[in-house]
Amino acid sequence: MAIALAKNGHTIENLVARKIENAQRVAAVINPKPELLSSNELSEISSETILITTQDFEIEDAARQLAEKLKHKPFVFHTSGSLSSDILQTLKDAGCRIGSIHPLVSISDAVLGAKRFADVYFCVEGDAESVAVAEKIVSSLNGKSFRVATEYKTLYHASAVTASGHLVALIDVAIEMLGKCGLDETDAREIFLPLIKSTVENLQTQTTSAALTGTFSRADVKTVENHLKILRENVSTEAVEIYVQLGMRSAHLAERQGANPAKLAEILGKLSLAKKNLRC
């Protein structure tokens, strides 16, 4: 975030880190180079905006330390997806304006990640004045902002985990299945990627129900029956359960598509029975 902001018109005055070598790596690619501070030097910060980018469990303590040592009343944002601005209450009590800014993008490296914010959606939340500032920050990064109410911040994050992290887990289940057909993980991943990309491309222009293709969109009862049989014989119970749960959701999507109601009811019956048997 610091690198991206510095490249888009913002001055990064300070970087605060417990491990100074981490801050040095980031500071080395920022111009002008920010001053590096330890957590014991928070009173030296005079910036109008502060971003807390720690792990979630450390945010509340970072907010407490800032509230105790800051000599002014800046805007303070955290970048957690799962926590709302309520976690910054000690700063609000101290007179600061608070909020949260969370980019919906997968980042595993600070330098490479700084290039990924353009066209990304950011969830912003907090008091009205802070949200307005957050939206300006997002715009400066060439991102797009949307708002959620504070009480729904964690639900928002659960949805993001489902769309991204759980998607990876789902592909891993598919790879497990294809592995039973004799393909190794590398080959299975390569085989699935074009299929996954085509599905994502469909979702760019279609609703989820319209983008659904394959067995469930056709309400193909016999194929679902064959799937359940071969899965029970070859893959983990967890993989079977995932197929069943997602199959139920797919059946509901197919219903929106106008698939045969009687066949969909039969499919849901078979899936419900399979689900029951898995729990026995």
C-alpha positions in Angstrom: 0.0 0.0 0.0 2.8 2.4 0.9 4.6 1.8 -2.4 1.4 2.2 -4.4 0.4 5.4 -2.7 3.9 6.9 -3.2 3.7 6.2 -6.9 0.3 7.8 -7.1 0.9 11.3 -5.7 1.1 10.7 -2.0 4.0 11.4 0.3 4.8 8.6 2.7 6.3 10.4 5.6 6.9 7.5 8.0 7.0 3.7 8.0 6.5 2.0 11.4 7.6 -1.6 11.8 8.5 -4.0 14.6 11.2 -5.4 12.3 13.1 -2.6 10.8 14.5 -4.7 8.0 10.9 -5.1 6.6 10.4 -1.4 6.6 13.8 -0.9 5.0 12.9 -3.2 2.1 9.8 -1.1 1.4 11.4 2.3 2.0 14.1 1.4 -0.6 11.6 1.6 -3.4 9.8 4.8 -2.2 10.8 8.3 -3.3 11.3 10.4 -1.4 12.4 7.9 1.2 10.2 7.8 4.3 11.7 8.0 7.8 11.6 4.7 9.6 10.2 4.6 13.1 9.8 2.0 15.8 6.6 1.5 17.7 8.2 3.5 20.6 8.4 6.6 18.3 4.7 7.0 17.4 4.6 10.5 19.0 6.8 11.7 16.2 4.1 11.1 13.6 2.5 14.2 12.2 0.8 12.9 9.0 -2.8 13.8 8.3 -3.6 10.2 7.4 -2.3 7.0 9.1 -2.8 3.4 7.8 -2.6 0.4 10.1 -1.6 -2.5 8.0 -0.8 -5.1 10.7 -2.3 -8.5 11.0 -5.9 -8.4 12.3 -5.1 -9.5 15.9 -2.6 -6.6 16.2 -4.9 -3.8 15.1 -6.5 -3.0 18.4 -3.2 -2.8 20.2 -1.7 -0.6 17.5 -4.7 1.7 17.8 -4.3 1.9 21.6 -0.6 2.8 21.2 -1.4 5.5 18.6 -4.2 6.9 20.8 -1.8 7.2 23.7 1.1 8.8 21.8 -0.3 10.9 18.9 -0.1 14.6 19.4 -2.7 15.4 16.7 -6.1 14.0 15.4 -5.5 12.5 12.0 -7.6 10.2 9.9 -6.8 6.6 10.8 -7.7 3.6 8.7 -6.9 -0.1 8.9 -6.7 -2.4 6.0 -8.3 -5.5 7.4 -11.1 -7.2 5.5 -12.8 -8.9 8.4 -12.8 -6.2 11.0 -14.8 -3.0 11.0 -13.6 0.5 12.1 -15.1 -0.3 15.5 -11.8 -1.9 16.4 -10.3 1.6 16.3 -12.6 2.9 19.0 -9.8 4.1 21.3 -8.6 6.4 18.5 -12.1 7.7 18.0 -12.4 8.4 21.7 -9.1 10.3 21.3 -10.7 12.6 18.6 -9.4 10.8 15.5 -11.6 10.1 12.4 -11.6 6.4 11.8 -12.4 4.0 8.9 -11.2 0.9 7.0 -10.0 0.4 3.5 -9.7 -3.1 2.1 -8.6 -4.0 -1.4 -10.3 -7.0 -3.0 -7.1 -8.4 -4.6 -4.7 -11.2 -3.8 -1.3 -9.9 -2.7 1.6 -12.0 -1.6 4.5 -9.6 -2.2 4.8 -5.9 -1.2 6.6 -4.8 -4.4 4.7 -6.8 -6.9 1.4 -6.2 -5.1 1.8 -2.4 -5.4 1.1 -2.8 -9.1 -2.2 -4.6 -8.6 -4.5 -1.9 -7.2 -5.6 -0.4 -10.5 -9.2 -1.3 -11.4 -9.5 -3.2 -8.1 -12.5 -2.8 -5.9 -11.9 -1.5 -2.4 -14.4 -1.9 0.4 -14.5 1.3 2.5 -16.3 1.8 5.8 -16.3 4.1 8.8 -17.6 7.5 9.8 -18.9 9.7 6.9 -15.9 12.0 6.8 -13.4 9.1 6.8 -15.3 7.3 4.1 -15.0 10.4 1.9 -11.3 10.5 2.4 -11.0 6.7 1.9 -12.8 7.1 -1.5 -10.3 9.8 -2.5 -7.4 7.5 -1.6 -8.9 4.6 -3.6 -9.4 6.9 -6.6 -5.8 8.0 -6.4 -4.8 4.4 -6.8 -7.0 4.1 -9.8 -9.2 1.7 -7.9 -13.0 1.6 -7.4 -14.6 2.0 -4.0 -17.9 0.6 -2.6 -19.4 1.0 0.9 -20.7 -1.5 3.4 -22.4 -0.7 6.7 -20.1 -1.2 9.7 -22.2 -4.0 11.1 -21.8 -6.0 7.9 -18.0 -5.7 7.5 -17.3 -9.3 8.6 -20.1 -10.7 6.4 -18.5 -8.8 3.5 -15.2 -10.5 4.2 -16.7 -13.9 4.4 -18.1 -13.4 0.9 -14.6 -12.4 -0.3 -13.1 -15.5 1.2 -15.7 -17.6 -0.5 -15.1 -16.0 -3.9 -11.3 -16.2 -3.6 -9.8 -18.5 -1.0 -12.6 -21.0 -1.2 -12.3 -21.0 -5.0 -8.7 -22.1 -4.6 -9.9 -24.8 -2.2 -12.6 -25.9 -4.7 -10.0 -26.2 -7.5 -7.9 -28.3 -5.1 -10.9 -30.7 -4.7 -11.3 -30.9 -8.5 -7.5 -31.7 -8.8 -8.0 -34.4 -6.2 -10.7 -35.9 -8.4 -8.7 -35.7 -11.6 -5.7 -37.2 -9.7 -7.7 -40.3 -9.3 -7.9 -40.5 -13.1 -4.1 -40.8 -13.2 -3.0 -37.1 -13.7 -0.5 -35.4 -11.4 -1.3 -32.1 -9.8 0.7 -29.9 -12.2 -1.0 -31.4 -15.2 -4.5 -31.3 -13.6 -4.0 -27.6 -12.8 -2.9 -26.8 -16.3 -5.9 -28.7 -17.8 -8.4 -26.9 -15.6 -7.1 -23.3 -16.0 -8.7 -22.7 -19.5 -12.0 -24.0 -18.2 -11.8 -21.8 -15.2 -10.9 -18.8 -17.3 -13.8 -19.4 -19.7 -16.2 -19.6 -16.7 -14.9 -16.3 -15.3 -15.3 -14.7 -18.8 -18.9 -15.9 -18.8 -19.5 -14.2 -15.4 -18.2 -10.9 -16.8 -21.2 -10.6 -19.0 -23.8 -12.9 -17.5 -25.7 -13.5 -14.2 -24.6 -16.5 -12.2 -27.7 -18.5 -13.3 -27.1 -17.7 -17.0 -23.4 -18.5 -16.7 -24.1 -22.0 -15.3 -23.3 -24.7 -17.8 -23.1 -28.5 -17.8 -24.8 -31.3 -16.0 -26.9 -29.2 -13.6 -28.0 -26.6 -16.1 -29.4 -29.5 -18.2 -31.0 -31.2 -15.1 -29.2 -34.4 -16.2 -30.4 -36.8 -13.4 -28.5 -39.8 -14.7 -25.2 -38.1 -14.8 -25.5 -36.7 -11.3 -26.4 -40.2 -10.2 -23.2 -41.6 -11.9 -21.1 -38.8 -10.4 -22.2 -39.6 -6.9 -21.5 -43.3 -7.4 -18.0 -42.8 -8.8 -17.1 -40.1 -6.2 -18.1 -42.3 -3.3 -15.9 -45.1 -4.6 -12.8 -43.0 -5.3 -12.4 -39.7 -3.5 -12.5 -38.4 0.1 -15.8 -37.9 2.0 -14.9 -34.2 2.1 -14.8 -34.0 -1.7 -18.1 -35.9 -2.0 -19.7 -33.5 0.5 -18.5 -30.5 -1.4 -19.9 -31.9 -4.7 -23.2 -32.5 -3.0 -23.4 -29.0 -1.3 -22.5 -27.2 -4.5 -24.7 -29.4 -6.5 -27.7 -28.2 -4.5 -26.8 -24.6 -5.2 -26.3 -25.4 -8.9 -29.7 -27.0 -9.0 -31.2 -23.8 -7.6 -29.3 -21.8 -10.3 -30.6 -24.2 -12.9 -34.2 -23.5 -11.7 -33.7 -19.8 -12.3 -32.5 -20.8 -15.8 -35.8 -22.6 -16.4 -34.5 -26.2 -16.3 -37.1 -29.0 -16.0 -38.6 -28.7 -12.4 -39.4 -32.4 -12.1 -35.8 -33.4 -13.0 -34.4 -30.8 -10.7 -36.5 -32.1 -7.8 -35.2 -35.6 -8.5 -31.6 -34.4 -8.5 -32.2 -32.5 -5.2 -33.7 -35.7 -3.7 -30.6 -37.7 -4.7 -28.2 -35.1 -3.4 -30.2 -34.9 -0.1 -30.0 -38.6 0.3 -26.3 -38.6 -0.4 -25.8 -35.8 2.2 -27.7 -37.8 4.8 -25.7 -40.9 4.1 -22.4 -38.9 4.5 -23.5 -37.9 8.0 -24.4 -41.4 9.1 
